[in-house]
Amino acid sequence: MPGRWNLTVREGLGVVEIETDTSTALVALQGAQVLSFVPRGGRDWLWVSERSRWARGAALRGGIPVCFPWFGPHPTEAAFPAHGFARTSAWRLSPARPPGGSGAAETGADVAVELTLTDDEATAKLFPHPFEARLTVTVGAALSLAFEVTNTGTEPFSFEAALHTYFAVSDVANVAVEGLGGCDFVDKVAGGAVRKEGAAPLRIAGEVDRVYDSPGPVTLRDPGGGRALRIETTGAPSTVVWNPAPAKTATLADLAPDAWRRFVCVESGAIGAGRVTLAPTARHRLAVRYAALDARP
């Protein structure tokens, strides 16, 4: 077999361990959250806070949280969980496609794992619409995620979705994000001001929280880590770049004081003006592929 997967428990949470000829990965059943992706002989592409709470119903800081059905705070209900309920819900390991496995499938050198979340009494209190959400995680030389939402009800509904990826970096001050030049963005640090990115690659100097009107592709370069990653998307008209810097970090209990130096979030989503409206039986697919490039500019 070209790869294998295994269900186990870590820190009290169910996780899927995946191993292929070219990489390993870890996916939590809570939130369908990818927590690790390590190429053979390399370092983890993803970052998880050492202060994350590994507990049922608690959001884990790091990896690739699934944000659904809203992004950031709820627009009208401040008490609702930030980024929606998907990232703290219990997902089910679902039958694989193509058939032939129970929750995972091997294709060539890759292993694919699928997890599903459907509406229930608890979600209906927060989002009163019947739905099915499915996340497919494909692990091989690259890491691919496909997030599909289907309207299983009789009325249309709208939602936001994002894959909130935390990338591990050697020092955030030395990384560059390429591919956003000339794009308009909403600057949340500046109170929602709309601005335009310059031609030069984006560099992190202070707190950054920007929603770019751009589906990518973008490239994250980390010279200190000897790594460059290409991020390609479909069904995600927005790219979000986030790093809290020291002052914001100090307000977040699940981050160590210097944690901001070790990660940057480059997120792919359908948010804000790019939110999705689904007719009954319709489906939306948001897909992201992360692949290594030559680290040189």
C-alpha positions in Angstrom: 0.0 0.0 0.0 1.3 3.5 -0.9 0.2 4.9 2.5 -1.8 4.2 5.6 -3.9 6.0 8.2 -4.8 5.3 11.8 -7.4 6.5 14.3 -5.9 7.3 17.7 -6.3 9.7 20.6 -4.0 12.6 21.6 -4.6 14.8 24.6 -8.1 13.4 24.9 -9.1 14.2 21.3 -9.6 11.8 18.4 -7.2 12.3 15.6 -6.3 10.6 12.3 -2.7 9.9 11.7 -1.7 9.7 8.0 1.5 8.3 6.6 2.6 8.3 2.9 5.9 7.6 1.1 6.5 11.4 1.0 4.9 12.9 4.1 3.0 12.5 7.4 -0.1 14.4 8.6 -2.4 14.7 11.6 -6.1 15.6 11.5 -8.3 16.2 14.5 -11.8 14.9 14.3 -12.9 17.9 16.3 -13.1 20.7 13.8 -11.8 18.5 11.0 -8.6 20.5 11.7 -5.3 19.6 10.1 -2.7 20.0 12.8 0.5 18.8 11.1 2.0 18.2 7.7 5.6 17.1 7.6 7.4 16.2 4.4 9.8 13.2 4.7 13.1 14.6 6.1 11.7 18.0 6.6 10.0 20.2 9.1 6.3 20.8 9.8 4.7 23.3 7.4 2.1 24.1 10.1 2.3 25.7 13.5 0.3 24.9 16.6 0.5 26.9 19.8 2.0 25.1 22.8 -0.7 26.8 24.8 -3.6 25.4 22.8 -6.4 23.9 24.9 -6.8 20.2 23.9 -10.4 19.9 25.1 -13.8 19.1 23.7 -15.5 22.2 22.5 -12.4 24.4 22.8 -10.8 26.0 19.7 -7.3 24.8 19.0 -4.9 27.6 18.1 -3.0 26.6 15.0 -2.9 24.2 12.1 -5.8 24.8 9.7 -9.1 25.6 11.4 -12.2 25.4 9.3 -14.2 28.7 9.6 -17.9 28.2 8.9 -20.6 29.5 8.6 -19.2 32.9 9.4 -15.7 34.4 9.6 -14.5 36.4 12.6 -17.2 37.6 15.0 -20.8 36.9 14.2 -22.3 40.0 12.5 -25.2 40.4 14.9 -24.7 38.0 17.9 -21.6 38.8 19.9 -22.1 35.8 22.1 -21.8 33.4 19.2 -18.4 31.7 18.7 -15.8 33.5 16.6 -15.3 31.9 13.2 -18.5 29.8 13.5 -19.1 26.4 15.1 -17.4 24.1 12.6 -14.0 24.3 14.3 -15.3 23.1 17.6 -17.8 20.6 16.4 -17.3 16.8 16.3 -17.0 15.7 12.6 -17.5 12.2 11.4 -14.9 10.2 9.4 -17.0 9.5 6.3 -17.0 6.9 3.6 -14.3 7.7 1.1 -14.8 8.6 -2.5 -14.0 6.6 -4.6 -15.6 3.8 -2.6 -13.4 1.1 -1.2 -12.4 2.4 2.3 -13.9 3.6 5.5 -13.0 7.2 5.8 -9.8 7.1 3.7 -8.7 6.2 0.2 -5.3 5.8 -1.5 -4.7 7.2 -4.9 -1.2 6.8 -6.3 1.2 7.9 -3.5 -1.5 10.0 -1.8 -3.9 9.3 1.0 -7.3 11.1 1.2 -9.3 11.4 4.4 -12.9 12.8 4.4 -14.8 14.2 7.3 -18.4 15.4 7.4 -20.6 17.7 9.5 -24.3 18.0 9.3 -26.9 20.3 11.0 -28.3 19.2 14.3 -30.2 20.7 17.2 -27.2 22.5 18.5 -26.1 24.1 15.2 -29.7 25.1 14.4 -29.6 27.5 17.3 -26.7 29.3 15.7 -27.4 28.7 12.0 -31.0 27.7 11.2 -30.4 26.0 7.9 -30.1 22.3 6.9 -26.6 21.7 5.4 -23.9 19.1 4.9 -20.2 20.1 5.1 -17.5 17.8 3.9 -13.7 18.3 4.2 -11.4 16.2 2.1 -7.7 16.2 3.1 -5.3 14.7 0.6 -1.8 14.0 1.8 1.2 13.3 -0.4 4.1 15.4 -1.7 1.7 18.4 -1.4 -1.2 19.0 1.0 -4.7 19.6 -0.5 -7.9 20.5 1.2 -11.4 20.7 -0.4 -14.2 22.1 1.7 -17.7 21.5 0.3 -21.0 22.8 1.6 -24.3 21.5 0.3 -27.7 23.1 1.0 -29.9 20.1 2.0 -32.9 22.3 2.8 -35.7 23.8 0.8 -34.7 27.5 1.2 -31.6 29.4 0.0 -29.0 30.5 2.6 -25.8 32.5 2.7 -22.6 31.7 4.6 -18.9 32.5 4.9 -16.1 30.0 4.9 -12.3 30.0 5.2 -9.3 27.7 5.8 -7.4 29.7 8.5 -3.9 28.3 7.9 -1.1 28.9 10.4 2.2 28.5 8.7 5.3 27.8 10.8 8.1 30.3 10.0 11.7 30.8 11.2 11.0 34.5 12.0 7.9 36.4 10.7 10.0 39.6 10.3 11.9 37.9 7.5 9.1 36.3 5.5 7.5 37.6 2.3 4.1 37.0 0.8 4.2 37.3 -3.0 1.2 37.6 -5.4 -0.9 40.3 -3.7 0.6 43.3 -5.5 -2.0 45.8 -6.7 -4.9 44.1 -4.8 -7.4 46.0 -2.8 -7.7 45.0 0.8 -9.7 45.7 3.9 -7.3 46.7 6.7 -8.9 45.6 10.0 -6.1 47.1 12.0 -7.0 50.5 10.6 -10.7 50.1 11.4 -11.7 48.6 8.1 -10.1 51.1 5.8 -9.9 49.9 2.1 -6.4 50.2 0.7 -4.3 48.9 -2.2 -1.3 46.7 -1.8 1.9 48.0 -3.5 3.9 46.1 -6.1 6.5 44.8 -3.6 6.0 41.5 -1.7 4.1 41.9 1.5 6.4 41.9 4.6 5.2 41.7 8.2 6.1 44.7 10.3 3.7 45.1 13.2 0.2 43.8 13.6 -1.4 42.7 10.3 -5.0 41.7 9.7 -5.9 42.2 6.0 -8.6 40.7 3.8 -7.4 40.9 0.2 -9.7 40.9 -2.8 -7.6 38.1 -4.4 -8.0 34.4 -4.9 -4.2 34.0 -5.3 -2.2 32.2 -6.1 0.3 33.5 -3.5 3.8 32.3 -2.5 5.1 32.4 1.1 8.8 32.7 1.3 10.8 32.0 4.4 14.5 32.4 3.6 15.5 31.7 7.2 13.7 28.3 7.1 14.9 27.6 3.6 11.3 27.1 2.4 8.9 28.6 -0.1 5.3 27.4 -0.3 2.8 28.0 -3.2 -0.8 28.4 -2.2 -3.4 27.8 -5.0 -7.1 28.0 -4.5 -10.5 27.6 -6.2 -13.8 28.9 -4.9 -12.0 31.3 -2.5 -12.1 34.9 -3.8 -10.4 36.3 -0.7 -6.9 35.9 0.8 -6.4 36.9 4.5 -3.0 37.7 6.0 -2.9 37.8 9.8 -0.2 38.1 12.5 -1.0 39.6 15.9 2.4 41.2 16.8 3.4 41.6 20.5 0.5 43.8 21.8 -2.3 41.7 20.4 -0.6 38.5 21.4 -0.5 39.7 25.0 -4.4 39.7 24.9 -4.7 36.1 23.7 -4.4 33.5 26.5 -3.5 30.6 24.1 -0.4 32.3 22.7 3.0 32.6 24.4 4.4 36.2 24.5 6.8 35.5 21.6 4.6 33.1 19.6 3.8 35.8 17.0 7.4 35.5 15.7 6.9 31.8 14.8 3.9 31.9 12.5 2.0 33.8 9.9 -1.6 33.1 8.8 -2.3 33.1 5.0 -5.9 32.1 4.7 -8.2 31.3 1.8 -11.8 32.1 2.0 -15.2 33.2 0.7 -15.9 36.0 3.2 -17.4 39.5 3.3 -18.5 40.5 -0.2 -17.3 37.1 -1.4 -19.8 35.2 0.8 -21.7 32.4 -0.8 -25.4 32.0 -1.4 -26.6 28.5 -2.0 -30.0 27.5 -3.6 -31.6 24.3 -2.4 -29.5 21.2 -3.4 -26.7 23.5 -4.6 -23.1 22.9 -3.5 -20.0 25.2 -3.1 -16.5 23.9 -3.2 -13.5 25.8 -1.7 -10.2 24.1 -2.4 -6.6 24.9 -1.5 -3.4 23.2 -2.5 -0.1 23.9 -0.6 3.1 22.8 -2.5 6.8 23.4 -1.9 8.8 25.5 -4.4 12.5 26.2 -4.8 13.1 28.5 -1.8 15.2 30.9 -3.9 13.4 34.2 -5.1 
